[in-house]
């Protein structure tokens, strides 16, 4: 990765981060204060924009610019994680998995993709491509910004623990699908799928870091451990509860046709 390519990624990441942080802030404010975003002003070339957007956008822009300028400082990981988490939330709100079949195919492909670029690519190119890209080796940079970072608190060698957006987004699509199904089916946390998918994701991530320590810090493909836990849990529970066919094909519980219900009420 060249210096200019990394700089371009940083610019794109900041632009997307500003918009995503604004969306998260505006959604939160409007949820608590429903009329906060009802007042608009017409801005040339941009059209009508709410006063709330005009008030929030400067802070989001300054936040992203400050992170871009000082991203090599010790606390810059906080800004990167805030921008990254906002991006992940926005994507999960926009992109939906229609059923479990699509989710299975998607995660299975990501499972093989992650293994190839971490392990197999090392034999083909004499170094792990995924790890080189994530760490920014030989680029003079701190790596691409499309990942979450947190300092290793108890590691005498310092450094950061990192996880790519794909390791969160792709399983997150399946977990969001489980949550939507639970809402539509009026399931509780215990009888639903969301909480079990979340627990499975946490266990998969825990096993990832255990493997990372056992492999002397050599980078691990997180989806190698996360996908079997999350997808396996969903498939096992769905089959045990006789919901597998509905989840696999329709992706939502069967509901009575409203026209049919009205006809029955009228006949009575």
N, C-alpha and C positions, 0 to 999 in steps of 0.2 A: 504494500500500500504506500503510495507516494504521499508526501506532505500535503499537496494540494487536494488530493482525493479525501483525505481525512478532514481537512478544513471544510470541504464541500459537505461532507456528512454532518459536521457540526452545525453548519448553517441550516441545513434542511431539518435537522433534529430540533434546533431552536425555534424555527418557524412553526413546525408541527407542535412543539411543546407549548408555545404561547397559545395557540388555538385550543389545544386540549385542556390546558389548565383553566383557561377562560370558560370553556364549556362546563368543567367540573364545578368551578366556583359559582357560575350563574345557575346551574341546575340545583345546587345546594341552597343558594339564597332564595331562589324562586319556590323551592319546595316549602321553606319555612315562611316566606313572605310572598304569597301568591300574586300580589299586585305589584311587586317590585319591578318587574320587567314589562309592565303595560305601557309605560310612557316612552314615546319614540320621538326622535328628531331626524329630519332628513339631511343627510350628509352628501355633498356633491361626489359623484362617481361611485359612491358606496350604497346610496339609497337609505331607507329608514333604518336607524340603529337605536336601540334602547339606551336610555340614560345610564342604566346600570352597566351596560357593556362599555360605554365610554368611561365610566368611573373605574371599572376593573381592569380594562385592557392596558393602561400605562404601567400598572404594577406588574402585570404578567410579562410585559415586554422588558421592563427593567430587570426583572428576576432572571429571565433567559439570557439577556445580554451580560449581566454580571457573571453568570455561570460560565458563559463562553469565554469571557476575558480572563477569569481567574480559575479555569477548570483544572489547572495543574497544582492548585493549592491543596492543603491537606483536608480541608472540609468541603471541597468541591463535590464530593460524592453525594452530599445531601441534596444539592441542587439537581444533579443528574438523576437521582432516584425520584425526586418529586416530578420532574418533567417526564420521566419514563413511566411512572405509575399513572400519571394523567393520560398518557398515550395508551396504555394498556386498558384503562377503564373505558376510554372512548371507543377503542376497537371492539371491545366486548359488547358495548351497547349497540354498535352498528352491525357487526357480523354475527349471524345466527346459524347454528347447525340445525337443519330441518328435522333430522331423525338420527337414530343411533347408527344406522348403516353408514351414513355419510361421516359421522364422527369416527367410526371404526376405521374406515378407509383412510381418512385424513391422518389420524394418529399413527396408523400402521406405516404409512409412507414417511411421516416425520421420524418415527422410530428407526427405520432403516437409513434415512438420510443422515440423522445424527451420528449413528454408528459409523457410517462410511467416512464422513469428513473428520471424525475424531480418531478412529482406529485404523481403518483401511487406507486412508490417505497418507498416513505416516509411512506405510510400506511402499506406496507409489511415489511419493514426493520427498521421502526421507525426513519429513516433519509433519506434525498434525496441522492441517490447514485451518481447522476451526479454532484451535488454540492460538495459532499465530495471528489470525485475524482479530480474535477477541482481545488479546494482550497488546496488539500493535507492535509486535516484534519487528525490528529492523526498519521501522518507519519513523523513528524519532518522536513518536507520539505515545499517548497513554492508551491507545486502542480506540476502537469505534465506540461511540456513545450509546449504541443500541443495546445496553445491558444494565443491570442493576449491580451496584457495588456496595460492599460494607466492609469496613476494616476488620482484620483479624485481631480481636481484642487480646487474646492470650497467646499469640504467636510471637516468640522473641525475634523472628525474622521479619515481622511486619507484613506488609502487602495487603491485598484485598481478596475477599471471596466474591466471585462474580457469578451471575446467572443471566443468560441471554433472554431477550424478550420472547423468543419462540418457545422457550421452556416454560414460560408462564402463559402465553397467549393460547397456544394450541390445546393444552389440557384445560385451560380456562374456558374455551369454547364448549367443551364437553360438560364442564361443571355448570356453566351458565344454562346449557340445555337442560340439565337435571333440575336446576332451580325453576325454570319456566314450566317444566312438566309438573313439578310439585305444586306450583301455584294453580295451574289449570285443573289438576286433579284434587285440589283441596287436601293435600297430604300434610301431616305434621312433620316436624323434624325427624322424629324417630321412625315413622313409617315411610318417609320420602327417600329421595336419592341424593339430595344436595349435600347433606351433612356427611354422609358416608363417602361421597366423592371427595369432599374437602379433606376428610381424615386420610383417605387413601393418597391424596396428593401430598399431604404433609409427611406421611410415612415414606413415600417414594423419594421425596426431597431429603429426608433424613438419611435414608440408605445411600443416596448419592454422596452426601458429605462423609459418611462412614467409609465408603469406597475410596473417596478422595484421600482420606487420611491413610488408609491401608496401602494405597498406591504411591505413597511418598509425595503427595501433592500433584501427581500427574493429572491433568485435566480429564474429567469424565463426561461422557454424554449423558446429561441429566434425563433425557427422554428414555434412555435405556432402562431406567428404574421407575420413572414416573408413569410412563404409558402402561406397563403391565399392571401397576397398582390401580390406577384410576379406571382404565378401560376394563380390566379384569373384575374390579368391584362392581361396576355398572352392569356388566353382562351376567355376572353370578347372581346378583340381587334381582335383576329383572327376570331371570329364568326361575328363580326360587319363588317369586311373587306372581308368576304367570303374566307379567307385563312385557315380556321380551318381544312378542310379535308386534304389539302396539308401538313400543319404543323403536323397534327396528324399521318399521314401515311408515307409520303415520307421525310419530313423534309427539303426539298429543292425545289425551284421553278421549274416548268416544263420548259425544254429547248428543242428546236428543235434538232432532230437528225442531226449531221453534214453530214452524208452520204446522207441523204434525201435532204439536202440543196444543196450539190454538184451536185446531179442528176438533180435537178430543174435548176441549173445554166447551166449545160451542155445542157439540152434540149432547153433552150432559145438561 
